[in-house]
Every structure is written in structure tokens, then in C-alpha cells.
Amino acid sequence: MGCIDNQNTFYLGMVKEEDKIDLLKKATFFASLYVRPLHAVSLAFKQALSYGCGLLTTPGGQTELFMQNKGVGFLVKNPDDLIRAWVKKDCINQKNCYNIVESEFSVKIMIDDLRSIFNSINND
């Protein structure tokens, strides 16, 4: 499967922040496929979701756990999964993508988590 065909799928290389935001606002999916599972939800995923862009990624790790039952994207293992995801793309609720970022990754939540970690280290 020739993924980068320069008709439907393009490799853009390094992209300026303003251009990336513009692309995310127009994109159907943000695809980030990995050979090994991620141990955290990447900043790129959070940024894509914050612009209402659904996710396409490989199963495994924290990303799969994060995506379970949230309707923000699809897990793909092969080209057939990718085609099924495209057919079901309208099942992704863009507002839900944004709300998930706001409710799970806000600055307040990050500060509270860091404060909790600091306090647990300080109390040891």
C-alpha cells in the first residue's frame, strides 16, 4: 500500500506552528502510527484533539487506554482497519475531541498532578 501518494496523503516535513494549526482544523484525522506502544498520550495527540481532529493510531499502551469508549478516533493495525476508520469517520464527534482535552489535560489538572507528585516526594 503506497501510503504517501501525493494525491490523498502527503508528507509535509517540518511545519510551522501556524500552518500546523490550520491543517489540524481542516483534517479529518491525525494519524500517528507506532511499532511499539506509547507509554503516554503524546502532546501531538492532545493538540490534534484540541482542534477537533480525530485520532488514528496503532493499538497498545496508554494511547489505546485513553481512547477506549471516547469516540475520538480509531485504532488501526492494517490497511483494512484504515479503510473501516475512513468509512466510519463521521462517528467522531469533534466537540467531544475538544472537551476530552479540556477535561483530562487542562493546565489546572497538570498543576494539580505535579503538586501531588511533589507532595508525595516531599513527604517521603
N, C-alpha and C positions, 0 to 999 in steps of 0.2 A: 504494500500500500504506500504510494508516494504521498506522504503527508503534506509536505510543503510543495504545493503545485503552482504557486504564484497566481492562482485564479481564485481559490477559496480560502487557502491557508497561506500565510506569509510569514517569513522570518524577518523581523524588523531590526534585530540587533539592539544596541543601546538606544533607549528612547528618552527624550526629555520628559520631566515630570508633567508639564502641562499637556504634552502630547499623549502621554500615558493615560491621564485622566480623561481626556477627550475620547480615546479609544475605548476605555472601560465603560464610559457612558453609552457608547454605541454597540458594544459587544453583546453577543448572546451568551457566550461562555468565556470564562477564564480557564484555560487548560494548563495544568501543571502535573505532568506525569513523571513518576519516580520508579526506579528499580527497587529501592528499599523504602520501607515505611518511614514516615516522618514522626518524630517524637514530640512535635509541637505543631500547632496551626501556624503556618507561615504568615509573615507580615503581608506578603503579596496576596494571599487569600483574603485576609482581613480587608485590605484596600479594595480588592475587586468587589467583595460583598458590600462594602460601604457605598459603592456606586450602583448597587442593584444588579450586579453581574453574577450570574450563577457559576458554579464551580464544576469542573471536570477534573477528576484526579484518580489515581490508582488506589485500590483498597489497601488498608493496613494502617497501623499506628494511630496517633491522636487525631489525624485529619478524618479518618473513617469514623472514629467515635464521635467527633464533633458533628459530622454531617448526618448521623443517624436521626431519622424521623424529623428532620427540619425542613425538608423541601427546598434546599438551597443549591442543589446540584446532583451530580451523578458520579458513581464510581465506575470506572471503565477498566477492563482487563484485556480487551481485544477490539479489533475493528467493528465487530458486530455490536458490542456494547456501545461503542461510539455512535453508531447509526441509530440504535434504540434511544440513546440520550437525545439525539437531534430530533427524532420524531416526537419525543415527549417534552421538548424544551418549553412548551407553554405551561407545563406543570410547575415551573419555577416562579414563585411569587417574588417579584423584585422588591416590594416593600418589606417582605419578610427577610430578605437578604440584609437590607439596611438595619432593620430592627434587631436582628441577631447580633450584629456588630455592636450596636448601641447597648444592648442588654448584657453582653458577655465580655466585651473588650473595651469598655469605656475607660477614660482616664481615671475616674473615681475607683473603678474596680481594680485597675492596675495598682493604684496607690495603696488601696486597702490591702491587696495581696502582698505588696512589698513591705508594708508596715507590719503585717502579720508574720512574715518571714523574719524581718529584722527583730521583732519582739521575741520570737521563738529562739533565735540565735543568742540574743542578749540575755535571755533567762536561763540558758544552759550553763 
